[in-house]
Amino acid sequence: MSFDSDVPFVDPAGAGGVAGWRLEQSYAKLPESLYSTVGPTPVRSPRLMVLNCPLAMTLGLDADALAGEAGVQVLAGNRFPPASVPIAQAYAGHQYGNFVVLGDGRAVLLGEQITPGGERFDVQLKGSGPTPYSRRGDGRAALGPMLREYIISEAMHALGIPTTRSLAVVATGEDVWRQDGALPGAVLTRVAASHIRVGTFEWAASQRDEAALRALVDYTLRRHYPELVGADNPSLALLNAVIERQAALIAQWMLVGFLHGVMNTDNMALSGETIDYGPCAFMDAYDPATVFSSIDRHGRYAYMNQPRIAHWNLARFAETLLPLLHAEESVAVAQATEAINCFTSAYEAHWLAGMRRKLGLFGEEQGDAALVGSLLGWMQEVRADFTNTFAVLSPASAVDVPPFADAAFLSWHADWRARLGRQPQRAAESAQLRSANNPVVIPRNQQVEMALAAAVAGDLGVMERLLDVLARPYDHERVVASEYRQPATDGGAGYQTFCGT
């Protein structure tokens, strides 16, 4: 399957009238069991809430046209952009360990935008109405959760963590009904390297559709791992590549205190991007057992469990590939097991390398892991703020304010300074390394909640100011209002997040 595009750039006047659309739909060339052709359901009175102009420019789209009446109609799902072939993708997944048949129950993929640089990105409308996979749901989304995904996904992008991104949120002018009663509805335009998930392969495997599995392997390699096309064992090459990307991704989450909240297998993208921001949040006080999701009553997806769950999810992915790995089942199982067993060491290597960067350490010393562990142990004991603790270390000078005016911390600080002292010729580089890897600001939970409440009430200014601050998280020289740097007074204890459905 070739992804070479011969679609010329045009300034279309029809089908939405938005300049810059250059859509293809290569996914629809896969076996029909993997998707359903379905369009979004029109909404009553769409109104643009937020538009990501820098992302529009990257995609080769005209932001002014998107913000116009015809553009908003497209972003709401009332009209199609040129060459759009809307589909809903089929997938399954293990949700809290239980296998469930799923699919895009409230989203449609408009197509794949080809950027001026030749890159390919999915453009998906989320909250766009029912599909064949809606499972009796209304296919709609509330405004608050869609704005949350916009805020958090763009913050993750600014932090340098692979993620789906948000192009726009449009209010629909219609209510959606949830447990809390009537809520204002919205449609999110999500942009992703792709929406191929572990659950996509689980769907094909559950259908016992080996042809679809082979097509998915080939498609995923060509789209995300082109250097592996032509490998002797394509399925094994894909498995190893996905394991490596997920190990790197989960390490990046852990290094900034991010909790995904719902690491079901259908929420693990094979591209290596963070996907599906439901009950996600950032940790304030360091506690490995932190859980925010209201429905995760047993801590399956707690902060400390994220690497273990990623390992578990990848094992489910490996199981789907067994028929393709080798004709003899025992050999296939051995190959899959060997690959999966590499995850833990790969994750630990990425995590420790990241921690060295956060502490400004070059090279590798045997005591580095213990140095990091000692700091985290102190942080847990005193409930030190995760982000601010590392930000304080950027100048490497002693700190004489609570909680850092503490004998245990000062002892650790002396050990750290001794480690830095063994690389004196790189002192300036070490400071730069720390600044580049320790954010000053993250999406503080109370700030996000205030922005969402204000936006739903009609005041977008609070969210706009928050987004402006979050766009430059590593700018240590910038004067940032203290309100964006302060954790909750209780360190985040008791804070809960909720699934956006």
TAQUI-V391834 format. One line per field, one symbol per residue. ss: DSSP state (A for helix, B for strand, O for the rest). phi: phi as a letter, one per 20 degrees, with the letter a starting at -180 (. if undefined). psi: psi as a letter, one per 20 degrees, with the letter a starting at -180 (. if undefined). A space follows every 50 residues. Layout:
# TAQUI-V391834
ss: ???
phi: ???
psi: ???
This chain:
# TAQUI-V391834
ss: OOOOOOOOOOOOOOOOOOOOOOBBOAAAAOOAAABBBOOOOOOOOOBBBB BOAAAAAAAOOOAAAAAOAAAAAAAAOOOOOOOOOOBBBOOBBBBOOBBB BOOOOOBBBBBBBBOOOOOBBBBBBBOBOOOOOOOOOOOBBBAAAAAAAA AAAAAAAAAOOOBOBBBBBBBBBBBBBBOOBBBBBBBBBBBBOOOOBAAA AAAAAAOOOAAAAAAAAAAAAAAAOAAAOOOOOAAAAAAAAAAAAAAAAA AAAAAAOBBOOOOOAAABBOOOOBOOOOOOBBOOBOOOOOOOBOOOOOOO OOAAAAAAAAAAAAAAAAAAAAAAAOOOAAAAAAAAAAAAOOAAAAAAAA AAAAAAAAOOOOOOOOOAAAAAAAAAAAAAAAOOBAAAAAAAAAAOOOOO OOOOOOAAAAAAAAAAAAAAAOOAAAAAAAAAAAAAAOOOOOOOAAAAAA AAAAAAOOOOAAAAAAAAAAOOOOOOOOOOOAAAOOOOOOOOOOOOBOOO O
phi: .ddfddfffcdfddlomdfofbecbfffefgffeacfbefegdfbfbfeb cefffgfgfndeffffffgffffffenfcefgmfcfcdeeadredlndfc ecofebbcefqdfefgenfccfccedneofcfdflmeemdcefgfffffg fffffffffndgbfcdeacdfemceddcgeoecfebcdeddbgadfdgff ffffffeldfffffffgfffffedcffefnfgcgffffgfffgfffffff ffgffdmedfnbefffddeffnefcmeeeeadfeffbgegcdffeefdmg dggfeffffggfffffffffegfefafegffffffffffffefgffffff ffffffffemedmccfefffffffffffgffelffffffffffgemefdd cfeeecgfffffgffffffffecffdgfffffffffccfeccffgfffff ffffffeodefffffffffffcfdefeffdggfedefffemnfnfcdcff f
psi: pqjppjpqprmqialhkoqipmqrmhhiirqiiirpoqrqpqrgnqppgq pnggggghikqohhhhirghghhghijhqqrqjpnpqpqpraqookippq pdrnikqqohaoporhjjrppqopppkjrqrijiljrijrqqgghhhghg gghhggghikppqqrphqppqijqqqpahjbpqprrppoppqhrkprghg hhgghhilnhghgghgggghghhilhiipjqhnghhggghgggghhgggh ghghijkpoghmlqhikopiijqpqnndlrrqpepoohjpphphimijkg krgiiggghgggghhhghhhigiigqhpghggggggggghiigghgghgg ghhghgghjkpqapqhjgghgghgghgggggjlqpgghghhhigijqqpk qqjimpggghgghggghhghijlhikgghgghgghiinqhqrnpghgggg ggggghiioihghghghggiimhjnhipopphhiiprqhjjjpipqrqpi .
